[in-house]
Amino acid sequence: MIEASFASQYGIRLYKEDLAYPEYRRLFNGLMDTTPLGKIISIRSEKDKDVLKRFGPNEKKIRNDWIKFKHKKQLDNMTEQEKIKQIKAFQNTMKQVFLRKGESKK
C-alpha cells in the first residue's frame, strides 16, 4: 500500500529509489487522501459525526479495527495497577449511571 501510494502521488518506485529516511518521512507525511494509504489514514482519523454516518461497511471496518488496535496497544502498555485503577473508575461510573433515585451510595 505504501508503494502504491508513493507511485500514484510521486511517481516513485520505492524499491528502486535510494531515499534518505528524512526525505522518505517528508514524502510519507505529505501523502494525500487520494492515495491508497492516504484513504486509510483519512478513514482512521475521521472525527466528523456526519461523515462517520455516511461510511460504508468497508470504511466502518477499517475504522473499528483501528480503534480496537489502539485500545489494545494502550492496554498492553498499562501496568497492572493502572489497569485496576481504570477498572475501578469504570465501576464507579457505572454505579453512578445506574444508581436509582432515592438510593444511597454505598
N, C-alpha and C positions, 0 to 999 in steps of 0.2 A: 504494500500500500504506500509506503514511503517512496519507493522507487517510482511508482506510477504518478504520485503527486509531484515529485520533482520533475519528472519527464513532461507532465502536462503543463506545469506552470513555467518552468525554466528551460525546458528542452535539454535537461541534464540527465545523463545515464550515470547514476551514482557508482556503479561497478566499474565504469570507465574513467571516472574523474578522480583526481587526487586533491580533494578539498581538505584544507586545514580545519580542525574542529570549530574554531570561532566562525569561520565562513559558513560551514555546514549549519551551525546553530542559528546564524543570522538568517540564512535561507529557510531553514525549518520554521523558525518563528514567523516568517513572512508568508507562509502558505495561506492562500485564500480559501474560503469555504466552498469554492467551486471545484477544488481538487478532492480526490477520494478521502485523504486523511483530513483535510480541512472540513469536509462534511461531517465526519465522525466527531471531530473536536467541537464543532458547532452544535451538534446534537447533544453531546455530553455536557456542554456548558450553558445550554439554554435555560433561562430563568423566567421568561415571559410566559405567564399562565395561558394567555390566549394562543400563543404559538404552540405551547405544550398540548393544548386541547386538540390542535389540528394534526398532531403527529400520527402517522400511520403505525401499524403493528411493528414493522422493522425498526422504525425510529424509536418507538417506545422500548423495544427490547434492548437496543443499543444503550439507551439512557439508563434503563433499570439495571442492566448488567454492570454499567459503570458505577452507579450508586452503590450497588451491593459490594463491588470490589473495593471502593473507597472505605466503606464501613468496615469491611473485613480487615483491611490494612490498618485502620485506626485501632481496631480491637487487638490485632496482632502486636501493635506497638505499646499497648497498655500493660502496666504491671497488674498483678492480681489485686493489689489494694485499690488501684484506680478502677478496675472492673467492679469490685464490690461497692465502691463509692457510687458508681454510675447506677448500679442495680438498686441500691438503697434510695437514691434520688428518684428513680423511676417509680419505685414502690410508693414513696411519699406522694408523688404527683398523682398516681392512680388513687390513693386514699382520698386525696382532695377532690378529685373528679367525681368519685363515686360516693362520697360522703352524703348521706341523706340529710334533709332538713331536720333540725331538731336533734340529730345525733351528735354526741360529743366526740371530740378527738380522743383517741386512746394513747 
